[in-house]
């Protein structure tokens, strides 16, 4: 009931002006970037999109911090989290709390961004209104006690916007306005919408491998835009599995990144399933991976 009350307050509180102003500014900046094209700026934005969207959000915020689908040394965990901060999708604690609430109440009362409340709401309406991504300490301790007890993650949460500012200054000094607008404004705005498509599109359109109680779907085109996060029905059927693309044709670049960490001896206890939903084991020359559903 507490979660339903939180979401009800969120819908009734009104416009979150700080978020709205930020979103408007970034969208204007993204359009302006189109008039400042340069090849170095494009290459930098694509590289940063991978760093923030794949290493940061997909591997770090989502599969590692939220679901603990694998384990890494703390220095690697903090590095992936730092990459996630460059996406400007909130600090790690707020992001994890929102996503854990989503899994606890998927497409039901209490879900922060279900399309059953409207596709616009699911895509970005929820982030513009009221208490979105803003929780009291009690809620954070309930849903993310592991992160709340970590002083580094708490510092990341407090100063989550600083790394992007530093990056912007560096891009401006190295490549001028074109590099800044492509590497920050256009790249961040594009990544906003690709992430939000997981909340909206993959609960509306696509195919279902598993019969889950929610509306989750597998979407190949959302997967391509999010480095593998679009295999959403697979994910909701087995949330802690580190690999979302279960068939050979389900491209999952975030899994390839986790697998690379494992081969380097930087990831262990990786949870996996196969396309039938059964447990399977994987091995490497460096370590054996423990799997669980």
DOLOZA-476169 format. One record per residue (C-alpha): residue number from 1; x, y, z; residue in one letter. Coordinates in steps of 0.02 Angstrom, whole numbers. Layout:
! DOLOZA-476169
+-----+--------+--------+--------+------+
! pos !   east !  north !     up ! code !
+-----+--------+--------+--------+------+
! NUM !      X !      Y !      Z !    A !
...
+-----+--------+--------+--------+------+
***
This chain:
! DOLOZA-476169
+-----+--------+--------+--------+------+
! pos !   east !  north !     up ! code !
+-----+--------+--------+--------+------+
!   1 !      0 !      0 !      0 !    X !
!   2 !    143 !    120 !     35 !    X !
!   3 !    205 !    105 !   -144 !    X !
!   4 !     32 !    140 !   -213 !    X !
!   5 !     25 !    295 !   -102 !    X !
!   6 !    194 !    353 !   -166 !    X !
!   7 !    140 !    338 !   -347 !    X !
!   8 !    -29 !    418 !   -312 !    X !
!   9 !     60 !    567 !   -233 !    X !
!  10 !    178 !    572 !   -382 !    X !
!  11 !     33 !    591 !   -503 !    X !
!  12 !    -54 !    725 !   -401 !    X !
!  13 !     92 !    831 !   -346 !    X !
!  14 !    104 !    926 !   -509 !    X !
!  15 !    245 !    973 !   -625 !    X !
!  16 !    423 !    946 !   -566 !    X !
!  17 !    490 !   1110 !   -632 !    X !
!  18 !    675 !   1075 !   -605 !    X !
!  19 !    663 !    916 !   -707 !    X !
!  20 !    554 !    996 !   -840 !    X !
!  21 !    673 !   1143 !   -864 !    X !
!  22 !    820 !   1023 !   -876 !    X !
!  23 !    728 !    917 !  -1005 !    X !
!  24 !    680 !   1068 !  -1110 !    X !
!  25 !    859 !   1133 !  -1105 !    X !
!  26 !    932 !    966 !  -1158 !    X !
!  27 !    806 !    943 !  -1299 !    X !
!  28 !    843 !   1118 !  -1365 !    X !
!  29 !   1028 !   1081 !  -1352 !    X !
!  30 !   1003 !    917 !  -1446 !    X !
!  31 !    918 !   1008 !  -1590 !    X !
!  32 !   1053 !   1141 !  -1591 !    X !
!  33 !   1186 !   1005 !  -1603 !    X !
!  34 !   1117 !    954 !  -1773 !    X !
!  35 !   1177 !   1122 !  -1841 !    X !
!  36 !   1353 !   1096 !  -1772 !    X !
!  37 !   1398 !    930 !  -1852 !    X !
!  38 !   1577 !    869 !  -1861 !    X !
!  39 !   1646 !    695 !  -1879 !    X !
!  40 !   1750 !    703 !  -1718 !    X !
!  41 !   1594 !    759 !  -1623 !    X !
!  42 !   1492 !    616 !  -1694 !    X !
!  43 !   1626 !    488 !  -1650 !    X !
!  44 !   1644 !    558 !  -1474 !    X !
!  45 !   1455 !    553 !  -1447 !    X !
!  46 !   1443 !    372 !  -1504 !    X !
!  47 !   1586 !    321 !  -1391 !    X !
!  48 !   1509 !    412 !  -1243 !    X !
!  49 !   1339 !    337 !  -1283 !    X !
!  50 !   1417 !    165 !  -1262 !    X !
!  51 !   1509 !    215 !  -1103 !    X !
!  52 !   1356 !    291 !  -1020 !    X !
!  53 !   1219 !    183 !  -1096 !    X !
!  54 !   1301 !     12 !  -1098 !    X !
!  55 !   1439 !     12 !   -967 !    X !
!  56 !   1345 !    133 !   -855 !    X !
!  57 !   1158 !    106 !   -865 !    X !
!  58 !   1141 !    -69 !   -939 !    X !
!  59 !   1285 !   -160 !   -855 !    X !
!  60 !   1308 !    -48 !   -703 !    X !
!  61 !   1146 !     28 !   -642 !    X !
!  62 !   1034 !   -112 !   -706 !    X !
!  63 !   1114 !   -283 !   -709 !    X !
!  64 !   1242 !   -256 !   -571 !    X !
!  65 !   1172 !   -132 !   -445 !    X !
!  66 !    985 !   -165 !   -463 !    X !
!  67 !    979 !   -353 !   -490 !    X !
!  68 !   1151 !   -410 !   -433 !    X !
!  69 !   1160 !   -526 !   -583 !    X !
!  70 !   1347 !   -537 !   -562 !    X !
!  71 !   1483 !   -482 !   -442 !    X !
!  72 !   1635 !   -374 !   -472 !    X !
!  73 !   1772 !   -298 !   -365 !    X !
!  74 !   1713 !   -136 !   -286 !    X !
!  75 !   1828 !    -31 !   -395 !    X !
!  76 !   1743 !   -102 !   -551 !    X !
!  77 !   1571 !    -75 !   -475 !    X !
!  78 !   1613 !    107 !   -440 !    X !
!  79 !   1686 !    131 !   -614 !    X !
!  80 !   1527 !     64 !   -696 !    X !
!  81 !   1423 !    174 !   -582 !    X !
!  82 !   1527 !    326 !   -631 !    X !
!  83 !   1493 !    285 !   -813 !    X !
!  84 !   1307 !    279 !   -771 !    X !
!  85 !   1314 !    454 !   -697 !    X !
!  86 !   1361 !    519 !   -870 !    X !
!  87 !   1186 !    470 !   -930 !    X !
!  88 !   1108 !    595 !   -808 !    X !
!  89 !    969 !    471 !   -765 !    X !
!  90 !    980 !    512 !   -578 !    X !
!  91 !   1100 !    445 !   -450 !    X !
!  92 !   1123 !    259 !   -425 !    X !
!  93 !   1013 !    246 !   -271 !    X !
!  94 !    862 !    335 !   -346 !    X !
!  95 !    881 !    237 !   -508 !    X !
!  96 !    891 !     70 !   -417 !    X !
!  97 !    746 !    110 !   -300 !    X !
!  98 !    634 !    156 !   -447 !    X !
!  99 !    678 !     -2 !   -541 !    X !
! 100 !    657 !   -117 !   -392 !    X !
! 101 !    486 !    -41 !   -359 !    X !
! 102 !    445 !    -69 !   -543 !    X !
! 103 !    488 !   -254 !   -528 !    X !
! 104 !    392 !   -272 !   -365 !    X !
! 105 !    234 !   -199 !   -444 !    X !
! 106 !    255 !   -221 !   -632 !    X !
! 107 !    103 !   -159 !   -728 !    X !
! 108 !      4 !   -154 !   -566 !    X !
! 109 !    -40 !    -20 !   -438 !    X !
! 110 !    124 !     49 !   -373 !    X !
! 111 !    222 !     32 !   -536 !    X !
! 112 !    305 !    202 !   -566 !    X !
! 113 !    292 !    194 !   -756 !    X !
! 114 !    168 !     67 !   -822 !    X !
! 115 !     91 !     97 !   -995 !    X !
! 116 !    -75 !     45 !   -919 !    X !
! 117 !    -79 !    225 !   -858 !    X !
! 118 !    -44 !    286 !  -1035 !    X !
! 119 !    100 !    271 !  -1156 !    X !
! 120 !    153 !    453 !  -1129 !    X !
! 121 !    155 !    426 !   -941 !    X !
! 122 !    262 !    269 !   -960 !    X !
! 123 !    384 !    352 !  -1079 !    X !
! 124 !    421 !    516 !   -993 !    X !
! 125 !    267 !    586 !   -907 !    X !
! 126 !    313 !    499 !   -745 !    X !
! 127 !    483 !    583 !   -739 !    X !
! 128 !    410 !    757 !   -759 !    X !
! 129 !    281 !    747 !   -620 !    X !
! 130 !    295 !    756 !   -433 !    X !
! 131 !    409 !    640 !   -338 !    X !
! 132 !    483 !    542 !   -483 !    X !
! 133 !    655 !    476 !   -434 !    X !
! 134 !    643 !    572 !   -270 !    X !
! 135 !    623 !    461 !   -116 !    X !
! 136 !    639 !    483 !     70 !    X !
! 137 !    771 !    386 !    167 !    X !
! 138 !    644 !    260 !    229 !    X !
! 139 !    596 !    209 !     52 !    X !
! 140 !    778 !    203 !     -2 !    X !
! 141 !    825 !     94 !    146 !    X !
! 142 !    681 !    -23 !    106 !    X !
! 143 !    725 !    -46 !    -77 !    X !
! 144 !    911 !    -12 !    -86 !    X !
! 145 !    989 !    -47 !     85 !    X !
! 146 !   1146 !   -115 !      2 !    X !
! 147 !   1180 !     52 !    -83 !    X !
! 148 !   1121 !    160 !     61 !    X !
! 149 !   1253 !     79 !    173 !    X !
! 150 !   1391 !    115 !     47 !    X !
! 151 !   1469 !    288 !     73 !    X !
! 152 !   1536 !    294 !   -106 !    X !
! 153 !   1365 !    263 !   -182 !    X !
! 154 !   1289 !    392 !    -65 !    X !
! 155 !   1417 !    518 !   -127 !    X !
! 156 !   1376 !    472 !   -306 !    X !
! 157 !   1193 !    499 !   -266 !    X !
! 158 !   1222 !    671 !   -193 !    X !
! 159 !   1337 !    734 !   -331 !    X !
! 160 !   1273 !    633 !   -480 !    X !
! 161 !   1270 !    784 !   -596 !    X !
! 162 !   1451 !    835 !   -568 !    X !
! 163 !   1536 !    707 !   -684 !    X !
! 164 !   1433 !    767 !   -832 !    X !
! 165 !   1481 !    948 !   -797 !    X !
! 166 !   1664 !    899 !   -791 !    X !
! 167 !   1644 !    801 !   -952 !    X !
! 168 !   1561 !    950 !  -1035 !    X !
! 169 !   1705 !   1064 !   -989 !    X !
! 170 !   1830 !    937 !  -1057 !    X !
! 171 !   1736 !    916 !  -1220 !    X !
! 172 !   1722 !   1104 !  -1244 !    X !
! 173 !   1908 !   1128 !  -1214 !    X !
! 174 !   1957 !    985 !  -1330 !    X !
! 175 !   1832 !    999 !  -1472 !    X !
! 176 !   1738 !   1163 !  -1453 !    X !
! 177 !   1549 !   1190 !  -1455 !    X !
! 178 !   1516 !   1051 !  -1579 !    X !
! 179 !   1597 !    921 !  -1466 !    X !
! 180 !   1504 !    989 !  -1315 !    X !
! 181 !   1332 !    989 !  -1395 !    X !
! 182 !   1351 !    818 !  -1475 !    X !
! 183 !   1440 !    734 !  -1329 !    X !
! 184 !   1324 !    803 !  -1196 !    X !
! 185 !   1158 !    874 !  -1255 !    X !
! 186 !   1119 !    764 !  -1405 !    X !
! 187 !   1195 !    606 !  -1333 !    X !
! 188 !   1110 !    623 !  -1163 !    X !
! 189 !    941 !    667 !  -1240 !    X !
! 190 !    949 !    520 !  -1360 !    X !
! 191 !    995 !    403 !  -1218 !    X !
! 192 !    851 !    471 !  -1112 !    X !
! 193 !    727 !    416 !  -1245 !    X !
! 194 !    807 !    247 !  -1279 !    X !
! 195 !    801 !    207 !  -1093 !    X !
! 196 !    621 !    266 !  -1081 !    X !
! 197 !    575 !    154 !  -1227 !    X !
! 198 !    611 !      6 !  -1113 !    X !
! 199 !    479 !     73 !   -994 !    X !
! 200 !    351 !    109 !  -1130 !    X !
! 201 !    377 !     15 !  -1294 !    X !
! 202 !    432 !   -151 !  -1220 !    X !
! 203 !    272 !   -158 !  -1118 !    X !
! 204 !    166 !   -120 !  -1272 !    X !
! 205 !    238 !   -205 !  -1427 !    X !
! 206 !    340 !   -360 !  -1463 !    X !
! 207 !    342 !   -546 !  -1433 !    X !
! 208 !    330 !   -647 !  -1273 !    X !
! 209 !    438 !   -799 !  -1244 !    X !
! 210 !    381 !   -821 !  -1064 !    X !
! 211 !    206 !   -809 !   -991 !    X !
! 212 !    231 !   -677 !   -857 !    X !
! 213 !     96 !   -587 !   -757 !    X !
! 214 !    147 !   -419 !   -831 !    X !
! 215 !    142 !   -346 !  -1007 !    X !
! 216 !    329 !   -361 !  -1044 !    X !
! 217 !    382 !   -394 !  -1224 !    X !
! 218 !    542 !   -433 !  -1317 !    X !
! 219 !    583 !   -295 !  -1442 !    X !
! 220 !    731 !   -316 !  -1560 !    X !
! 221 !    737 !   -133 !  -1608 !    X !
! 222 !    734 !    -71 !  -1428 !    X !
! 223 !    872 !   -198 !  -1392 !    X !
! 224 !    979 !   -122 !  -1528 !    X !
! 225 !    951 !     53 !  -1459 !    X !
! 226 !    990 !      3 !  -1280 !    X !
! 227 !   1135 !   -117 !  -1301 !    X !
! 228 !   1025 !   -267 !  -1260 !    X !
! 229 !    895 !   -203 !  -1136 !    X !
! 230 !    751 !   -231 !  -1258 !    X !
! 231 !    736 !   -418 !  -1223 !    X !
! 232 !    619 !   -365 !  -1086 !    X !
! 233 !    505 !   -515 !  -1073 !    X !
! 234 !    658 !   -625 !  -1048 !    X !
! 235 !    714 !   -505 !   -912 !    X !
! 236 !    549 !   -497 !   -819 !    X !
! 237 !    533 !   -685 !   -821 !    X !
! 238 !    706 !   -701 !   -742 !    X !
! 239 !    756 !   -530 !   -672 !    X !
! 240 !    923 !   -578 !   -595 !    X !
! 241 !    991 !   -662 !   -752 !    X !
! 242 !   1141 !   -564 !   -815 !    X !
! 243 !   1107 !   -612 !   -996 !    X !
! 244 !    945 !   -548 !  -1073 !    X !
! 245 !    967 !   -603 !  -1253 !    X !
! 246 !    941 !   -790 !  -1237 !    X !
! 247 !    939 !   -846 !  -1420 !    X !
! 248 !   1085 !   -826 !  -1540 !    X !
! 249 !    990 !   -692 !  -1637 !    X !
! 250 !    949 !   -589 !  -1482 !    X !
! 251 !   1093 !   -467 !  -1485 !    X !
! 252 !   1141 !   -419 !  -1308 !    X !
! 253 !   1296 !   -309 !  -1307 !    X !
! 254 !   1280 !   -279 !  -1120 !    X !
! 255 !   1300 !   -466 !  -1094 !    X !
! 256 !   1454 !   -465 !  -1205 !    X !
! 257 !   1525 !   -332 !  -1090 !    X !
! 258 !   1490 !   -436 !   -935 !    X !
! 259 !   1565 !   -588 !  -1020 !    X !
! 260 !   1721 !   -487 !  -1061 !    X !
! 261 !   1738 !   -437 !   -879 !    X !
! 262 !   1722 !   -621 !   -832 !    X !
! 263 !   1857 !   -672 !   -954 !    X !
! 264 !   1969 !   -539 !   -877 !    X !
! 265 !   1937 !   -609 !   -704 !    X !
! 266 !   1835 !   -454 !   -654 !    X !
! 267 !   1662 !   -533 !   -643 !    X !
! 268 !   1603 !   -689 !   -552 !    X !
! 269 !   1446 !   -772 !   -484 !    X !
! 270 !   1357 !   -731 !   -646 !    X !
! 271 !   1176 !   -787 !   -648 !    X !
! 272 !   1117 !   -863 !   -812 !    X !
! 273 !    971 !   -957 !   -890 !    X !
! 274 !    945 !  -1032 !  -1062 !    X !
! 275 !    806 !   -997 !  -1189 !    X !
! 276 !    694 !  -1125 !  -1105 !    X !
! 277 !    712 !  -1040 !   -937 !    X !
! 278 !    823 !  -1175 !   -863 !    X !
! 279 !    985 !  -1155 !   -768 !    X !
! 280 !   1147 !  -1176 !   -862 !    X !
! 281 !   1330 !  -1164 !   -823 !    X !
! 282 !   1468 !  -1070 !   -910 !    X !
! 283 !   1653 !  -1085 !   -887 !    X !
! 284 !   1805 !   -985 !   -932 !    X !
! 285 !   1990 !  -1017 !   -924 !    X !
! 286 !   2002 !   -902 !   -773 !    X !
! 287 !   1852 !   -948 !   -665 !    X !
! 288 !   1692 !  -1048 !   -657 !    X !
! 289 !   1530 !   -952 !   -659 !    X !
! 290 !   1399 !   -994 !   -531 !    X !
! 291 !   1223 !   -983 !   -602 !    X !
! 292 !   1051 !   -965 !   -528 !    X !
! 293 !    879 !   -918 !   -588 !    X !
+-----+--------+--------+--------+------+
***
